[in-house]
Amino acid sequence: MERYDLVVIGSGPAGEKGAAQAAYFGKRVALLERAPHVGGAGVNTGTIPSKTLRESALYFSGLAQRGLYGIDYTVKPDLTVQDFMFREHEVVRTLREVVRENIARHRIDLVHGQGAFEDAHTVRVTRAEGGTLRLHGDVILVATGSVPSRGREAAVEDPRIYDSDTILEMPRLPQRLAVIGAGVIGCEYATIFAALGIRVTLIDGRDRLLPFLDAEIADRLRLQMQALGIEVRLAERLTGIAPAPDIVRLGLADGTAVEADSVLVAAGRLGNTGTLGLERLGVAVGERGHIPVNEHYQTAVPHVYAAGDVIGFPALAATSMEQARVAMCHAFDLKYKTRVAPVFPLAIYTIPEIAMAGETEETCRAKGIDCCVGRAPYRQNARGQIVGDLAGLVKLVFRFPDKTLLGVHVLGEAASELVHVGLMVLQAGGTIDTFINAVFNYPTLGDAYKYAAYDGLGNLQRRQTG
Ligand SMILES: Cc1cc2nc3c(=O)[nH]c(=O)nc-3n(C[C@H](O)[C@H](O)[C@H](O)COP(=O)(O)OP(=O)(O)OC[C@H]3O[C@@H](n4cnc5c(N)ncnc54)[C@H](O)[C@@H]3O)c2cc1C
């Protein structure tokens, strides 16, 4: 049996970074991956494919340029799924290589096969090419990620019904697409396909899009989705899917039906723990297959750690990587990092893009925090005018009356990048005066922070003077 300081199960963002962290500090590391390619959902089926398809949709639709140059851009009429997927294949292929190089550079032993616990220190690997081997790990990191969940109503087998993994194998672009589930993945794909001119119906049982967003931003997203031609049907419960020869019919609880050529089920994800043999360790998983961990990412067995989607919320690539690093720092007493930063950014790559960090107006209210807001619309920003994004907005939420920044919300071009400016101030515990006193490049979207802060200052003074 091969002996390692660390055995990592899964080569997604959590597994790769956890393995690299330990190997960087001289530990002997084995990294197991059961899929043919390294990179997990982050590279192969989730983050990178969907973000690349978003860029492809913007390119083929000319959406970002529509109305700017006096030329009428429309979607290329004979656009094929091969055209649409071309760049996604290229980017995924390249990033798999980047992960593979990182693994090699850190002298990590990459083992292809399915891992399962034999006991608390032994992982049995069933190799893809046949045969098994056993690896001993002083420490074991479970980073097996998540799998799409279909939910009972959508558990119908039909080649026209996809989940977020199989959508990447769609043989042709449909004319009408129904998306079940208006979570992050559902909203992102709904806008991507709508940009291509596909008639999209987005269905969700909740009465708000993305309830964790600041309500003002969520409302603006809904309007933008409708402007893209998406039929947004909220507070609608799916009762069943009936595939017919040339149509798929979705029944809703209000008695109506939605007809589509294809369906994307984006009904959440489950922790990928089914075949790990965790019961042999006495590690119980939650209802959605997630592994409970403490603040150091230790499971009920102290030398067995878990990080990434397999432990549940927030299930993002960036937080998965950081959790794994923190876990390995604890496991090998590396000292330099002790926790994942409590404030982290969220980005939703819809069209338009959204990003946030910290509190919303609603969470402030729920926590009894007295807050004020400041807004800067992109249409009043020089760069916003240049790029033609007139619906964008930077919104700051800050504490009354001491101006401490509590939350930052951006909708529009480059939101996922812009949010980092606010994130740094949040992390430093700064006030909106930080933006007032800083000089921003001009013309930039970042400059909107300054004007959102001025607007906030005005709102604050109006409140103070009655
Ligand atoms: C459509 C979509 C879009 C997304 N967009 C974003 C985004 O824009 N930004 C963002 O931050 N996050 C995004 N995410 C989430 C992000 O992809 C995940 O949070 C991230 O990939 C989780 O990393 P992980 O390492 O925990 O798991 P994964 O990436 O799922 O990797 C787990 C790996 O473990 C392997 N594995 C599982 N079981 C075993 C076993 N028994 N033996 C060996 N190997 C095993 C799997 O094959 C897989 O390679 C998106 C997800 C989806 C589905």
PDBQT file of the ligand as one rigid body, heavy atoms in Angstrom, charges set to zero:
ROOT
HETATM    1  C1  LIG A 501     -23.576  25.363 -14.379  1.00  0.00    +0.000 C 
HETATM    2  C2  LIG A 501     -22.721  25.781 -13.218  1.00  0.00    +0.000 A 
HETATM    3  C3  LIG A 501     -22.205  27.062 -13.193  1.00  0.00    +0.000 A 
HETATM    4  C4  LIG A 501     -21.406  27.467 -12.135  1.00  0.00    +0.000 A 
HETATM    5  N1  LIG A 501     -20.903  28.728 -12.143  1.00  0.00    +0.000 NA
HETATM    6  C5  LIG A 501     -20.110  29.139 -11.133  1.00  0.00    +0.000 A 
HETATM    7  C6  LIG A 501     -19.544  30.431 -11.139  1.00  0.00    +0.000 A 
HETATM    8  O1  LIG A 501     -19.751  31.211 -12.056  1.00  0.00    +0.000 OA
HETATM    9  N2  LIG A 501     -18.743  30.788 -10.114  1.00  0.00    +0.000 N 
HETATM   10  C7  LIG A 501     -18.473  29.948  -9.073  1.00  0.00    +0.000 A 
HETATM   11  O2  LIG A 501     -17.729  30.314  -8.153  1.00  0.00    +0.000 OA
HETATM   12  N3  LIG A 501     -18.987  28.711  -9.032  1.00  0.00    +0.000 NA
HETATM   13  C8  LIG A 501     -19.800  28.287 -10.039  1.00  0.00    +0.000 A 
HETATM   14  N4  LIG A 501     -20.329  27.031 -10.021  1.00  0.00    +0.000 N 
HETATM   15  C9  LIG A 501     -20.041  26.170  -8.864  1.00  0.00    +0.000 C 
HETATM   16  C10 LIG A 501     -18.654  25.544  -8.966  1.00  0.00    +0.000 C 
HETATM   17  O3  LIG A 501     -18.523  24.851 -10.183  1.00  0.00    +0.000 OA
HETATM   18  C11 LIG A 501     -18.471  24.615  -7.807  1.00  0.00    +0.000 C 
HETATM   19  O4  LIG A 501     -18.683  25.333  -6.604  1.00  0.00    +0.000 OA
HETATM   20  C12 LIG A 501     -17.080  24.025  -7.772  1.00  0.00    +0.000 C 
HETATM   21  O5  LIG A 501     -16.785  23.318  -8.954  1.00  0.00    +0.000 OA
HETATM   22  C13 LIG A 501     -16.961  23.063  -6.579  1.00  0.00    +0.000 C 
HETATM   23  O6  LIG A 501     -15.686  22.538  -6.553  1.00  0.00    +0.000 OA
HETATM   24  P1  LIG A 501     -15.400  21.150  -5.838  1.00  0.00    +0.000 P 
HETATM   25  O7  LIG A 501     -13.935  20.923  -5.973  1.00  0.00    +0.000 OA
HETATM   26  O8  LIG A 501     -16.004  21.140  -4.500  1.00  0.00    +0.000 OA
HETATM   27  O9  LIG A 501     -16.210  20.062  -6.675  1.00  0.00    +0.000 OA
HETATM   28  P2  LIG A 501     -16.242  19.675  -8.209  1.00  0.00    +0.000 P 
HETATM   29  O10 LIG A 501     -15.801  20.780  -9.068  1.00  0.00    +0.000 OA
HETATM   30  O11 LIG A 501     -17.598  19.110  -8.440  1.00  0.00    +0.000 OA
HETATM   31  O12 LIG A 501     -15.172  18.507  -8.343  1.00  0.00    +0.000 OA
HETATM   32  C14 LIG A 501     -15.354  17.270  -7.723  1.00  0.00    +0.000 C 
HETATM   33  C15 LIG A 501     -14.489  16.246  -8.424  1.00  0.00    +0.000 C 
HETATM   34  O13 LIG A 501     -14.474  15.045  -7.663  1.00  0.00    +0.000 OA
HETATM   35  C16 LIG A 501     -14.528  13.941  -8.535  1.00  0.00    +0.000 C 
HETATM   36  N5  LIG A 501     -15.042  12.800  -7.766  1.00  0.00    +0.000 N 
HETATM   37  C17 LIG A 501     -16.262  12.675  -7.198  1.00  0.00    +0.000 A 
HETATM   38  N6  LIG A 501     -16.353  11.518  -6.516  1.00  0.00    +0.000 NA
HETATM   39  C18 LIG A 501     -15.162  10.893  -6.651  1.00  0.00    +0.000 A 
HETATM   40  C19 LIG A 501     -14.634   9.672  -6.170  1.00  0.00    +0.000 A 
HETATM   41  N7  LIG A 501     -15.356   8.864  -5.392  1.00  0.00    +0.000 N 
HETATM   42  N8  LIG A 501     -13.371   9.331  -6.526  1.00  0.00    +0.000 NA
HETATM   43  C20 LIG A 501     -12.609  10.145  -7.331  1.00  0.00    +0.000 A 
HETATM   44  N9  LIG A 501     -13.068  11.323  -7.801  1.00  0.00    +0.000 NA
HETATM   45  C21 LIG A 501     -14.317  11.696  -7.455  1.00  0.00    +0.000 A 
HETATM   46  C22 LIG A 501     -15.464  14.407  -9.627  1.00  0.00    +0.000 C 
HETATM   47  O14 LIG A 501     -15.307  13.620 -10.801  1.00  0.00    +0.000 OA
HETATM   48  C23 LIG A 501     -15.012  15.841  -9.801  1.00  0.00    +0.000 C 
HETATM   49  O15 LIG A 501     -13.980  15.940 -10.747  1.00  0.00    +0.000 OA
HETATM   50  C24 LIG A 501     -21.121  26.582 -11.072  1.00  0.00    +0.000 A 
HETATM   51  C25 LIG A 501     -21.630  25.282 -11.097  1.00  0.00    +0.000 A 
HETATM   52  C26 LIG A 501     -22.426  24.876 -12.155  1.00  0.00    +0.000 A 
HETATM   53  C27 LIG A 501     -22.959  23.466 -12.165  1.00  0.00    +0.000 C 
ENDROOT
TORSDOF 0
